[in-house]
Amino acid sequence: MAEPDFQELQEHLARHLRDPERHPPPEGIEDRRLAIYRRLFINNVRNLLGRGFPVIRRILGEEAWAALVRDFYRDHGCHTPYFPQLAGEFVQYLAEERVPQPDDWPFLAELAHYERVETELVYSDAQPSGDVDPQGDLLTGVPVFSSSARLLAYEFPVHRIGPDHCPQQPGDVPTYLLAYRGEDERVRFAELNPLGARLLWRVCEEPAAGDQQLRLVAEDFGLAPGPELLDSGQQLLEHYRDLGAIAGARPLD
């Protein structure tokens, strides 16, 4: 009988390590040695993800956290060989693949996304494209959203969730958050009202001169775009620039 080739043996071993209850080990390997590998692999993944999702880990407790990571480890086919990118795969698994279990918190996927954003911004080195003037006029020029910021919207108030606050139902209104990395390289989150969120959404998705953006937002909310509103809107844009969420302005095309 021909011996299995090395790749086939690797795949057999990998299936066993990911799901030992369903897949028997390759023949000829002592179970004591296999047990070491089983513990090593799952413990590495559990500890790595635990550092990236500390709030979820505290809410669930160690036993439930270990079970969740085991489900991910068993069921998700990762598309990256890099450990630092594993957290992104975990967010994808919770949002798109996991079949909700009876004891799953309903905010689990959103909270995971929220926790992941901070890590993404810490390591982001993307730069704004095009000719952006950091001190450019935000009314006559086109405001440019910073590559070191994220505009977020959730059904649950994820920034308030913790072991002592675990809502079972979404909020009455969506939660809008601005995540940004300041000049001190620290990542912070600011809660936005619907008007501020709409303004930043337009800056991100439908670039236009700042004064035009303010008029369009006013129309969205049924407000008269008078001088007072435009002045307040300019101050809001400047505030977002001071935070680092707006990188500056580029000239009109």
GROMACS elastic network, one bead per residue, 0.5 to 0.9 nm:
[ bonds ]
;  ai    aj funct       b0    kb
    2     5     6  0.88490   500
    4     7     6  0.82197   500
    4     8     6  0.61573   500
    4     9     6  0.63255   500
    5     8     6  0.54237   500
    5     9     6  0.63054   500
    5    10     6  0.87686   500
    6     9     6  0.50496   500
    6    10     6  0.61501   500
    6    11     6  0.87283   500
    7    11     6  0.62535   500
    7    12     6  0.85756   500
    8    11     6  0.52001   500
    8    12     6  0.61698   500
    8    13     6  0.86353   500
    9    12     6  0.50390   500
    9    13     6  0.61319   500
    9    14     6  0.85293   500
    9    26     6  0.70945   500
   10    13     6  0.51260   500
   10    14     6  0.60301   500
   10    15     6  0.86223   500
   11    15     6  0.61482   500
   11    16     6  0.86123   500
   12    15     6  0.53462   500
   12    16     6  0.64314   500
   12    17     6  0.88335   500
   12    23     6  0.81433   500
   12    24     6  0.84314   500
   12    25     6  0.70856   500
   12    26     6  0.62898   500
   13    16     6  0.51206   500
   13    17     6  0.61825   500
   13    18     6  0.86768   500
   13    23     6  0.88382   500
   13    24     6  0.86245   500
   13    25     6  0.61352   500
   13    26     6  0.61477   500
   14    17     6  0.51136   500
   14    18     6  0.61606   500
   14    19     6  0.85179   500
   15    18     6  0.53035   500
   15    19     6  0.60675   500
   15    20     6  0.74733   500
   15    22     6  0.86449   500
   15    23     6  0.61772   500
   15    24     6  0.83937   500
   15    25     6  0.83098   500
   15    74     6  0.85616   500
   16    19     6  0.52133   500
   16    21     6  0.78635   500
   16    22     6  0.75565   500
   16    24     6  0.58337   500
   16    25     6  0.54353   500
   16    26     6  0.80702   500
   16    38     6  0.85959   500
   17    20     6  0.57347   500
   17    23     6  0.83473   500
   17    25     6  0.80770   500
   17    34     6  0.81500   500
   17    35     6  0.89671   500
   17    37     6  0.73934   500
   17    38     6  0.54663   500
   17    39     6  0.89818   500
   17    41     6  0.77633   500
   17    42     6  0.84715   500
   17    74     6  0.86679   500
   18    23     6  0.85690   500
   18    38     6  0.79556   500
   18    41     6  0.86444   500
   18    42     6  0.81516   500
   18    70     6  0.81859   500
   18    73     6  0.61489   500
   18    75     6  0.83067   500
   19    22     6  0.57606   500
   19    23     6  0.60820   500
   19    24     6  0.87547   500
   19    70     6  0.86844   500
   19    73     6  0.82917   500
   19    74     6  0.55594   500
   19    75     6  0.86278   500
   20    23     6  0.51767   500
   20    24     6  0.62141   500
   20    25     6  0.74184   500
   20    38     6  0.83928   500
   21    24     6  0.73817   500
   24    27     6  0.86669   500
   25    28     6  0.87603   500
   25    29     6  0.76090   500
   25    31     6  0.83025   500
   25    34     6  0.80544   500
   26    29     6  0.65301   500
   27    30     6  0.85848   500
   29    32     6  0.85982   500
   29    33     6  0.72533   500
   29    34     6  0.70922   500
   30    33     6  0.54876   500
   30    34     6  0.64720   500
   30    35     6  0.88436   500
   31    35     6  0.59884   500
   31    36     6  0.86619   500
   32    35     6  0.52027   500
   32    36     6  0.66980   500
   33    36     6  0.52890   500
   33    37     6  0.67599   500
   33    38     6  0.88862   500
   34    37     6  0.51546   500
   34    38     6  0.61561   500
   34    39     6  0.87019   500
   35    39     6  0.62023   500
   35    40     6  0.84404   500
   36    39     6  0.53641   500
   36    40     6  0.60365   500
   36    41     6  0.86684   500
   37    41     6  0.60198   500
   37    42     6  0.85148   500
   38    41     6  0.56046   500
   38    42     6  0.63494   500
   38    43     6  0.83980   500
   39    42     6  0.55433   500
   39    43     6  0.57661   500
   39    44     6  0.83425   500
   40    43     6  0.53448   500
   40    44     6  0.61013   500
   40    45     6  0.87612   500
   41    44     6  0.53251   500
   41    45     6  0.64599   500
   41    46     6  0.87188   500
   42    45     6  0.52016   500
   42    46     6  0.60305   500
   42    47     6  0.85734   500
   42    66     6  0.88549   500
   42    69     6  0.80467   500
   42    70     6  0.71717   500
   42    73     6  0.74246   500
   43    46     6  0.50145   500
   43    47     6  0.60044   500
   43    48     6  0.83691   500
   43    66     6  0.87937   500
   44    47     6  0.53769   500
   44    48     6  0.60427   500
   44    49     6  0.85910   500
   45    48     6  0.51647   500
   45    49     6  0.61021   500
   45    50     6  0.83460   500
   45    69     6  0.75432   500
   45    70     6  0.89683   500
   45    73     6  0.78530   500
   45    83     6  0.85235   500
   45    86     6  0.84909   500
   46    49     6  0.53918   500
   46    50     6  0.59369   500
   46    51     6  0.88101   500
   46    65     6  0.80938   500
   46    66     6  0.66214   500
   46    69     6  0.59834   500
   46    70     6  0.80683   500
   47    51     6  0.64350   500
   47    52     6  0.89155   500
   48    51     6  0.55318   500
   48    52     6  0.68287   500
   48    83     6  0.81175   500
   48    84     6  0.85550   500
   48    86     6  0.85118   500
   48    87     6  0.83646   500
   49    52     6  0.50511   500
   49    53     6  0.60892   500
   49    54     6  0.83424   500
   49    57     6  0.89466   500
   49    69     6  0.80851   500
   49    86     6  0.76742   500
   49    87     6  0.62224   500
   49    90     6  0.81397   500
   50    53     6  0.52154   500
   50    54     6  0.56102   500
   50    55     6  0.88251   500
   50    56     6  0.82231   500
   50    57     6  0.61599   500
   50    65     6  0.83707   500
   51    54     6  0.57500   500
   51    57     6  0.87876   500
   52    55     6  0.89603   500
   52    87     6  0.68104   500
   52   112     6  0.89937   500
   52   115     6  0.71586   500
   52   116     6  0.68887   500
   52   119     6  0.75119   500
   53    56     6  0.56047   500
   53    57     6  0.63227   500
   53    58     6  0.88727   500
   53    87     6  0.83573   500
   53   111     6  0.87327   500
   53   112     6  0.66590   500
   53   115     6  0.59831   500
   53   116     6  0.73217   500
   54    57     6  0.50304   500
   54    58     6  0.61678   500
   54    59     6  0.86193   500
   54   115     6  0.81824   500
   55    58     6  0.51955   500
   55    59     6  0.61558   500
   55    60     6  0.86260   500
   55   111     6  0.82869   500
   55   112     6  0.87380   500
   55   115     6  0.78869   500
   55   161     6  0.80519   500
   55   162     6  0.62680   500
   55   163     6  0.77955   500
   56    59     6  0.51326   500
   56    60     6  0.61142   500
   56    61     6  0.84113   500
   56    65     6  0.78269   500
   56   108     6  0.75754   500
   56   111     6  0.74094   500
   56   112     6  0.72821   500
   56   115     6  0.87635   500
   56   162     6  0.79731   500
   56   163     6  0.87078   500
   57    60     6  0.53553   500
   57    61     6  0.58877   500
   57    62     6  0.68359   500
   57    64     6  0.84029   500
   57    65     6  0.57011   500
   57    66     6  0.89012   500
   58    61     6  0.53121   500
   58    62     6  0.76500   500
   58    65     6  0.84177   500
   58   162     6  0.77812   500
   58   163     6  0.65283   500
   59    65     6  0.86793   500
   59   161     6  0.89715   500
   59   162     6  0.63573   500
   59   164     6  0.84264   500
   59   166     6  0.82137   500
   60    63     6  0.75964   500
   60    64     6  0.54071   500
   60    65     6  0.55793   500
   60   105     6  0.89923   500
   60   163     6  0.83036   500
   61    64     6  0.57468   500
   61    65     6  0.59178   500
   61    66     6  0.85290   500
   62    65     6  0.50180   500
   62    66     6  0.59609   500
   62    67     6  0.85779   500
   63    66     6  0.52378   500
   63    67     6  0.63617   500
   63    68     6  0.88079   500
   64    68     6  0.61969   500
   64    69     6  0.86693   500
   65    68     6  0.51307   500
   65    69     6  0.62464   500
   65    70     6  0.85208   500
   66    69     6  0.52047   500
   66    70     6  0.60665   500
   66    71     6  0.86842   500
   67    71     6  0.62719   500
   67    72     6  0.87496   500
   68    71     6  0.51327   500
   68    72     6  0.63751   500
   68    73     6  0.86022   500
   69    72     6  0.50178   500
   69    73     6  0.59448   500
   69    74     6  0.84383   500
   69    90     6  0.86731   500
   70    74     6  0.59958   500
   70    75     6  0.84474   500
   71    74     6  0.51608   500
   71    75     6  0.58812   500
   71    76     6  0.80063   500
   71    98     6  0.85262   500
   72    75     6  0.53157   500
   72    76     6  0.54098   500
   72    77     6  0.87997   500
   72    90     6  0.70247   500
   72    93     6  0.69453   500
   72    94     6  0.84216   500
   72    98     6  0.80942   500
   73    76     6  0.61578   500
   73    77     6  0.83094   500
   73    78     6  0.89800   500
   74    77     6  0.83209   500
   75    93     6  0.86927   500
   75    97     6  0.86774   500
   75    98     6  0.84256   500
   76    89     6  0.81459   500
   76    90     6  0.83330   500
   76    93     6  0.65317   500
   76    97     6  0.78236   500
   76    98     6  0.87594   500
   77    89     6  0.88105   500
   78    81     6  0.76794   500
   78    86     6  0.77555   500
   78    89     6  0.64848   500
   78    90     6  0.89662   500
   79    89     6  0.77980   500
   80    83     6  0.79436   500
   80    85     6  0.68684   500
   80    86     6  0.73427   500
   80    89     6  0.82614   500
   81    85     6  0.81447   500
   81    86     6  0.83602   500
   82    85     6  0.56148   500
   82    86     6  0.68419   500
   83    86     6  0.51826   500
   83    87     6  0.81015   500
   84    87     6  0.69068   500
   84    88     6  0.85660   500
   85    88     6  0.55668   500
   85    89     6  0.69030   500
   86    89     6  0.50884   500
   86    90     6  0.63342   500
   86    91     6  0.88668   500
   87    91     6  0.63824   500
   87    92     6  0.87166   500
   87   112     6  0.89207   500
   87   116     6  0.70442   500
   88    91     6  0.51448   500
   88    92     6  0.63317   500
   88    93     6  0.86723   500
   88   113     6  0.84154   500
   88   116     6  0.71674   500
   89    92     6  0.50232   500
   89    93     6  0.61361   500
   89    94     6  0.87547   500
   90    93     6  0.50256   500
   90    94     6  0.63377   500
   90    95     6  0.86574   500
   90   112     6  0.81338   500
   91    94     6  0.52814   500
   91    95     6  0.61545   500
   91    96     6  0.84750   500
   91   109     6  0.66222   500
   91   110     6  0.85656   500
   91   112     6  0.58275   500
   91   113     6  0.58886   500
   91   116     6  0.76696   500
   92    95     6  0.51521   500
   92    96     6  0.57394   500
   92    97     6  0.72266   500
   92    98     6  0.89900   500
   92   109     6  0.83835   500
   92   113     6  0.86616   500
   93    96     6  0.55233   500
   93    98     6  0.57947   500
   93   109     6  0.85597   500
   94    97     6  0.60895   500
   94    98     6  0.52498   500
   94    99     6  0.84542   500
   94   100     6  0.87455   500
   94   108     6  0.72862   500
   94   109     6  0.50919   500
   94   110     6  0.87006   500
   94   112     6  0.78801   500
   95    98     6  0.70531   500
   95   108     6  0.85186   500
   95   109     6  0.51328   500
   95   110     6  0.77129   500
   95   112     6  0.88519   500
   95   113     6  0.85680   500
   96    99     6  0.87320   500
   96   109     6  0.88324   500
   98   101     6  0.84877   500
  100   103     6  0.82671   500
  100   104     6  0.62612   500
  100   105     6  0.87715   500
  100   106     6  0.83671   500
  101   104     6  0.52185   500
  101   105     6  0.87258   500
  102   105     6  0.85400   500
  104   107     6  0.84840   500
  104   108     6  0.71901   500
  105   108     6  0.54839   500
  105   109     6  0.88892   500
  105   166     6  0.78688   500
  105   167     6  0.83953   500
  105   168     6  0.71614   500
  106   109     6  0.77635   500
  106   110     6  0.86897   500
  106   156     6  0.89441   500
  106   167     6  0.82572   500
  106   168     6  0.64146   500
  106   169     6  0.75283   500
  106   170     6  0.85309   500
  107   110     6  0.54391   500
  107   111     6  0.59886   500
  107   112     6  0.85580   500
  107   155     6  0.82610   500
  107   156     6  0.64110   500
  107   157     6  0.89667   500
  107   158     6  0.76671   500
  107   166     6  0.83934   500
  107   167     6  0.79230   500
  107   168     6  0.78363   500
  107   169     6  0.84535   500
  107   170     6  0.80401   500
  108   111     6  0.52662   500
  108   112     6  0.61789   500
  108   113     6  0.87313   500
  109   112     6  0.51847   500
  109   113     6  0.63202   500
  109   114     6  0.87267   500
  110   113     6  0.51126   500
  110   114     6  0.61986   500
  110   115     6  0.86878   500
  110   154     6  0.66709   500
  110   155     6  0.79847   500
  110   156     6  0.74155   500
  110   158     6  0.69983   500
  111   114     6  0.50081   500
  111   115     6  0.61745   500
  111   116     6  0.85564   500
  111   154     6  0.89557   500
  111   156     6  0.83504   500
  111   157     6  0.88985   500
  111   158     6  0.55181   500
  111   159     6  0.81476   500
  111   161     6  0.79920   500
  112   115     6  0.51723   500
  112   116     6  0.61286   500
  112   117     6  0.87659   500
  113   116     6  0.50977   500
  113   117     6  0.63400   500
  114   117     6  0.53972   500
  114   118     6  0.73435   500
  114   152     6  0.82821   500
  114   154     6  0.88947   500
  114   158     6  0.69291   500
  114   159     6  0.77885   500
  115   118     6  0.59581   500
  115   119     6  0.74453   500
  115   158     6  0.89729   500
  116   119     6  0.54403   500
  116   120     6  0.63901   500
  116   121     6  0.88985   500
  117   120     6  0.50500   500
  117   121     6  0.62607   500
  117   122     6  0.86649   500
  117   150     6  0.78548   500
  117   179     6  0.76922   500
  118   121     6  0.53158   500
  118   122     6  0.62637   500
  118   123     6  0.89476   500
  118   179     6  0.75820   500
  118   180     6  0.86030   500
  118   181     6  0.88075   500
  118   187     6  0.62453   500
  118   188     6  0.80239   500
  118   189     6  0.89235   500
  119   122     6  0.51011   500
  119   123     6  0.65402   500
  119   124     6  0.85487   500
  119   187     6  0.86541   500
  120   123     6  0.55491   500
  120   124     6  0.59178   500
  121   125     6  0.83949   500
  121   147     6  0.86576   500
  121   148     6  0.58927   500
  121   149     6  0.70400   500
  121   150     6  0.82893   500
  121   179     6  0.82519   500
  121   180     6  0.73625   500
  121   181     6  0.65672   500
  121   187     6  0.69180   500
  122   125     6  0.86833   500
  122   148     6  0.84395   500
  122   181     6  0.72940   500
  122   185     6  0.72576   500
  122   186     6  0.74387   500
  122   187     6  0.67603   500
  124   127     6  0.89159   500
  124   147     6  0.77719   500
  124   148     6  0.65433   500
  125   147     6  0.80582   500
  125   148     6  0.77980   500
  126   147     6  0.57996   500
  126   148     6  0.73854   500
  127   146     6  0.79887   500
  127   147     6  0.59766   500
  127   148     6  0.82186   500
  128   131     6  0.84910   500
  128   132     6  0.73401   500
  128   144     6  0.77968   500
  128   145     6  0.80362   500
  128   146     6  0.66156   500
  128   147     6  0.59872   500
  128   247     6  0.75015   500
  129   132     6  0.75460   500
  130   250     6  0.75920   500
  131   249     6  0.83087   500
  131   250     6  0.57120   500
  131   251     6  0.76429   500
  132   135     6  0.87990   500
  132   136     6  0.76923   500
  132   143     6  0.87487   500
  132   144     6  0.73952   500
  132   247     6  0.73969   500
  132   248     6  0.59396   500
  132   249     6  0.53840   500
  132   251     6  0.79045   500
  133   137     6  0.85107   500
  133   247     6  0.79038   500
  133   248     6  0.53195   500
  133   249     6  0.53563   500
  133   250     6  0.60156   500
  133   251     6  0.86023   500
  134   241     6  0.85135   500
  134   246     6  0.85681   500
  134   247     6  0.57643   500
  134   249     6  0.64655   500
  134   250     6  0.87551   500
  135   138     6  0.84591   500
  135   247     6  0.87434   500
  135   248     6  0.58910   500
  135   249     6  0.72589   500
  136   139     6  0.89175   500
  136   140     6  0.87045   500
  136   141     6  0.68242   500
  136   142     6  0.87464   500
  136   143     6  0.83974   500
  136   248     6  0.57083   500
  136   250     6  0.69589   500
  136   251     6  0.84550   500
  137   140     6  0.57649   500
  137   141     6  0.54587   500
  137   142     6  0.81639   500
  137   143     6  0.82382   500
  137   210     6  0.84523   500
  137   248     6  0.79107   500
  137   249     6  0.62936   500
  137   250     6  0.85241   500
  138   141     6  0.52845   500
  138   142     6  0.63803   500
  138   143     6  0.54882   500
  138   144     6  0.89193   500
  138   209     6  0.73708   500
  138   210     6  0.53642   500
  138   211     6  0.78571   500
  138   234     6  0.72831   500
  138   237     6  0.69882   500
  138   238     6  0.75339   500
  138   248     6  0.71868   500
  138   249     6  0.57736   500
  138   250     6  0.86755   500
  139   142     6  0.73063   500
  139   143     6  0.78526   500
  139   209     6  0.59920   500
  139   212     6  0.78631   500
  139   213     6  0.86207   500
  139   214     6  0.87477   500
  139   234     6  0.69130   500
  139   237     6  0.87450   500
  139   249     6  0.87484   500
  140   209     6  0.55943   500
  140   210     6  0.61381   500
  140   211     6  0.65429   500
  140   212     6  0.86776   500
  140   249     6  0.87394   500
  140   251     6  0.80471   500
  140   252     6  0.80098   500
  141   208     6  0.78740   500
  141   209     6  0.50410   500
  141   210     6  0.62982   500
  141   211     6  0.85346   500
  141   248     6  0.89022   500
  141   249     6  0.53910   500
  141   250     6  0.56028   500
  141   251     6  0.50928   500
  141   252     6  0.59403   500
  142   203     6  0.81303   500
  142   207     6  0.64828   500
  142   208     6  0.52609   500
  142   210     6  0.57611   500
  142   248     6  0.82619   500
  142   249     6  0.50190   500
  142   250     6  0.51739   500
  142   251     6  0.61676   500
  142   252     6  0.62295   500
  143   203     6  0.63229   500
  143   204     6  0.88852   500
  143   207     6  0.73616   500
  143   208     6  0.74485   500
  143   209     6  0.68163   500
  143   210     6  0.61191   500
  143   237     6  0.82146   500
  143   246     6  0.67362   500
  143   247     6  0.76283   500
  143   248     6  0.58589   500
  143   250     6  0.66625   500
  144   203     6  0.65186   500
  144   204     6  0.73242   500
  144   207     6  0.77105   500
  144   245     6  0.87743   500
  144   246     6  0.56313   500
  144   247     6  0.56451   500
  144   248     6  0.56788   500
  144   249     6  0.55339   500
  144   250     6  0.70502   500
  145   148     6  0.85690   500
  145   149     6  0.74391   500
  145   150     6  0.87098   500
  145   200     6  0.77635   500
  145   203     6  0.63218   500
  145   204     6  0.58437   500
  145   241     6  0.88743   500
  145   244     6  0.88736   500
  145   245     6  0.60653   500
  145   247     6  0.57881   500
  145   248     6  0.77405   500
  145   249     6  0.89275   500
  146   149     6  0.54491   500
  146   150     6  0.81217   500
  146   180     6  0.83838   500
  146   241     6  0.87592   500
  146   244     6  0.67981   500
  146   245     6  0.51112   500
  146   248     6  0.80979   500
  147   150     6  0.77739   500
  147   245     6  0.81039   500
  147   246     6  0.86961   500
  147   247     6  0.78849   500
  148   179     6  0.83851   500
  148   180     6  0.59280   500
  148   181     6  0.56717   500
  148   182     6  0.84296   500
  148   244     6  0.76076   500
  148   245     6  0.70596   500
  148   247     6  0.87803   500
  149   178     6  0.71511   500
  149   179     6  0.53974   500
  149   181     6  0.63602   500
  149   187     6  0.88945   500
  149   244     6  0.74788   500
  149   245     6  0.53256   500
  149   246     6  0.81547   500
  150   177     6  0.82719   500
  150   178     6  0.59244   500
  150   179     6  0.50709   500
  150   180     6  0.64433   500
  150   245     6  0.78963   500
  151   176     6  0.75758   500
  151   177     6  0.61687   500
  151   179     6  0.65052   500
  151   180     6  0.88102   500
  151   197     6  0.76359   500
  151   200     6  0.73646   500
  151   201     6  0.73246   500
  151   204     6  0.85230   500
  152   175     6  0.81058   500
  152   176     6  0.57152   500
  152   177     6  0.50157   500
  152   178     6  0.61349   500
  152   179     6  0.74920   500
  152   197     6  0.86934   500
  153   156     6  0.89184   500
  153   174     6  0.66234   500
  153   175     6  0.55834   500
  153   177     6  0.62971   500
  153   178     6  0.88802   500
  153   197     6  0.87511   500
  154   157     6  0.69061   500
  154   158     6  0.73389   500
  154   170     6  0.87798   500
  154   174     6  0.57690   500
  154   175     6  0.51143   500
  154   176     6  0.65937   500
  154   177     6  0.83126   500
  155   158     6  0.83828   500
  155   169     6  0.88790   500
  155   170     6  0.52775   500
  155   171     6  0.62296   500
  155   172     6  0.85214   500
  155   173     6  0.73621   500
  155   175     6  0.60910   500
  155   176     6  0.89725   500
  156   159     6  0.86749   500
  156   161     6  0.86019   500
  156   167     6  0.78787   500
  156   169     6  0.75898   500
  156   171     6  0.55506   500
  156   173     6  0.87622   500
  156   174     6  0.70224   500
  156   175     6  0.64629   500
  157   160     6  0.57762   500
  157   161     6  0.67840   500
  157   167     6  0.86602   500
  157   170     6  0.76550   500
  157   171     6  0.67081   500
  157   174     6  0.78659   500
  157   175     6  0.55839   500
  157   176     6  0.86039   500
  158   161     6  0.52050   500
  158   162     6  0.86328   500
  158   175     6  0.79589   500
  159   162     6  0.85308   500
  159   175     6  0.89865   500
  159   177     6  0.85505   500
  159   189     6  0.82309   500
  159   191     6  0.87033   500
  160   165     6  0.71910   500
  160   166     6  0.88011   500
  161   164     6  0.76533   500
  161   165     6  0.52320   500
  161   166     6  0.57522   500
  161   167     6  0.76581   500
  162   165     6  0.51146   500
  162   166     6  0.63419   500
  163   166     6  0.66824   500
  167   170     6  0.72458   500
  167   171     6  0.85874   500
  169   172     6  0.88860   500
  170   173     6  0.80294   500
  170   174     6  0.80629   500
  171   174     6  0.64122   500
  171   175     6  0.75817   500
  174   194     6  0.87186   500
  175   191     6  0.75477   500
  175   192     6  0.78129   500
  175   193     6  0.84649   500
  175   194     6  0.88403   500
  176   190     6  0.85667   500
  176   191     6  0.59337   500
  176   192     6  0.52249   500
  176   193     6  0.68660   500
  176   194     6  0.72451   500
  176   196     6  0.89663   500
  176   197     6  0.64101   500
  177   189     6  0.64743   500
  177   190     6  0.55820   500
  177   192     6  0.54880   500
  177   193     6  0.87027   500
  177   197     6  0.78008   500
  178   188     6  0.82058   500
  178   189     6  0.55258   500
  178   190     6  0.51083   500
  178   191     6  0.63395   500
  178   192     6  0.68022   500
  178   197     6  0.81878   500
  178   245     6  0.79530   500
  179   187     6  0.69084   500
  179   188     6  0.57509   500
  179   190     6  0.65546   500
  179   191     6  0.89230   500
  179   245     6  0.80033   500
  180   186     6  0.82704   500
  180   187     6  0.55824   500
  180   188     6  0.55988   500
  180   189     6  0.65121   500
  180   190     6  0.83686   500
  180   243     6  0.73021   500
  180   244     6  0.65345   500
  180   245     6  0.58283   500
  181   184     6  0.77887   500
  181   185     6  0.55914   500
  181   186     6  0.54749   500
  181   188     6  0.63813   500
  181   189     6  0.89624   500
  181   243     6  0.80714   500
  181   244     6  0.67115   500
  181   245     6  0.78447   500
  182   185     6  0.52451   500
  182   186     6  0.56980   500
  182   187     6  0.64892   500
  182   188     6  0.75799   500
  182   242     6  0.88363   500
  182   243     6  0.62957   500
  182   244     6  0.57410   500
  182   245     6  0.84563   500
  183   186     6  0.75067   500
  183   243     6  0.84633   500
  183   244     6  0.74603   500
  184   187     6  0.87480   500
  192   195     6  0.78773   500
  192   196     6  0.57875   500
  192   197     6  0.57592   500
  193   196     6  0.54382   500
  193   197     6  0.61766   500
  193   198     6  0.86360   500
  194   197     6  0.50503   500
  194   198     6  0.60300   500
  194   199     6  0.86171   500
  195   198     6  0.51044   500
  195   199     6  0.62447   500
  195   200     6  0.87514   500
  195   217     6  0.72681   500
  195   218     6  0.85675   500
  195   220     6  0.89530   500
  195   221     6  0.77366   500
  196   199     6  0.51274   500
  196   200     6  0.63057   500
  196   201     6  0.85243   500
  196   236     6  0.78906   500
  197   200     6  0.52510   500
  197   201     6  0.60271   500
  197   202     6  0.86725   500
  198   202     6  0.62526   500
  198   203     6  0.86642   500
  198   217     6  0.67836   500
  198   220     6  0.86417   500
  199   202     6  0.52467   500
  199   203     6  0.63570   500
  199   204     6  0.87791   500
  199   213     6  0.70002   500
  199   214     6  0.71613   500
  199   216     6  0.87656   500
  199   217     6  0.62299   500
  199   233     6  0.88898   500
  199   237     6  0.86933   500
  200   204     6  0.61701   500
  200   205     6  0.85366   500
  200   237     6  0.87549   500
  200   240     6  0.89498   500
  200   246     6  0.89026   500
  201   204     6  0.50931   500
  201   205     6  0.59040   500
  201   206     6  0.77228   500
  202   205     6  0.51688   500
  202   207     6  0.64823   500
  202   208     6  0.81515   500
  202   213     6  0.68851   500
  202   216     6  0.88754   500
  202   217     6  0.82486   500
  203   206     6  0.59627   500
  203   207     6  0.52638   500
  203   208     6  0.72786   500
  203   210     6  0.83057   500
  203   213     6  0.75397   500
  203   246     6  0.87820   500
  204   207     6  0.65703   500
  206   213     6  0.87332   500
  207   210     6  0.87087   500
  207   213     6  0.81356   500
  208   211     6  0.83816   500
  208   212     6  0.64979   500
  208   213     6  0.62227   500
  208   252     6  0.76730   500
  209   212     6  0.53369   500
  209   213     6  0.62590   500
  209   214     6  0.88583   500
  209   249     6  0.87892   500
  209   250     6  0.89989   500
  209   251     6  0.85086   500
  209   252     6  0.69246   500
  210   214     6  0.62874   500
  210   215     6  0.87474   500
  210   233     6  0.88404   500
  210   234     6  0.78971   500
  210   237     6  0.82294   500
  210   249     6  0.88455   500
  211   214     6  0.51826   500
  211   215     6  0.63969   500
  211   216     6  0.87455   500
  211   230     6  0.71395   500
  211   233     6  0.84249   500
  211   234     6  0.79848   500
  212   215     6  0.51373   500
  212   216     6  0.62020   500
  212   217     6  0.86384   500
  213   216     6  0.51184   500
  213   217     6  0.61693   500
  213   218     6  0.85777   500
  214   217     6  0.51214   500
  214   218     6  0.61431   500
  214   219     6  0.86670   500
  214   225     6  0.75674   500
  214   229     6  0.81673   500
  214   230     6  0.64966   500
  214   233     6  0.62881   500
  214   234     6  0.81987   500
  215   218     6  0.50294   500
  215   219     6  0.62937   500
  215   220     6  0.86989   500
  215   223     6  0.88225   500
  215   224     6  0.82851   500
  215   225     6  0.54949   500
  215   226     6  0.87792   500
  215   229     6  0.88473   500
  215   230     6  0.76737   500
  216   219     6  0.50460   500
  216   220     6  0.62255   500
  216   221     6  0.88298   500
  216   225     6  0.85686   500
  217   221     6  0.64547   500
  217   222     6  0.85933   500
  217   223     6  0.83388   500
  217   225     6  0.88130   500
  218   221     6  0.53049   500
  218   222     6  0.60225   500
  218   224     6  0.63404   500
  218   225     6  0.57619   500
  218   229     6  0.81608   500
  219   223     6  0.58300   500
  219   224     6  0.72948   500
  219   225     6  0.76380   500
  220   223     6  0.76971   500
  223   226     6  0.86908   500
  223   229     6  0.86105   500
  224   229     6  0.77879   500
  225   228     6  0.80154   500
  225   229     6  0.58675   500
  225   230     6  0.65079   500
  226   229     6  0.54941   500
  226   230     6  0.63306   500
  226   231     6  0.87037   500
  227   230     6  0.51236   500
  227   231     6  0.60418   500
  227   232     6  0.85746   500
  228   231     6  0.51007   500
  228   232     6  0.61762   500
  228   233     6  0.85037   500
  229   232     6  0.50622   500
  229   233     6  0.59862   500
  229   234     6  0.85440   500
  230   234     6  0.60868   500
  230   235     6  0.86172   500
  231   234     6  0.51314   500
  231   235     6  0.63637   500
  231   236     6  0.87031   500
  232   235     6  0.51201   500
  232   236     6  0.62710   500
  232   237     6  0.87959   500
  233   237     6  0.62687   500
  233   238     6  0.86096   500
  234   237     6  0.51116   500
  234   238     6  0.61963   500
  234   239     6  0.85332   500
  235   238     6  0.50316   500
  235   239     6  0.60681   500
  235   240     6  0.87016   500
  236   240     6  0.63273   500
  236   241     6  0.86631   500
  237   240     6  0.51581   500
  237   241     6  0.62961   500
  237   242     6  0.87105   500
  237   246     6  0.76956   500
  238   242     6  0.61713   500
  238   243     6  0.86647   500
  238   246     6  0.82967   500
  239   242     6  0.50527   500
  239   243     6  0.63388   500
  239   244     6  0.87474   500
  239   245     6  0.88361   500
  239   246     6  0.88831   500
  240   243     6  0.50716   500
  240   244     6  0.63303   500
  240   245     6  0.52704   500
  240   246     6  0.57112   500
  240   247     6  0.89650   500
  241   244     6  0.50180   500
  241   245     6  0.56134   500
  241   247     6  0.63180   500
  241   248     6  0.67909   500
  242   245     6  0.76207   500
  242   246     6  0.78654   500
  243   246     6  0.77084   500
  244   247     6  0.63061   500
  246   249     6  0.81578   500
  250   253     6  0.87985   500
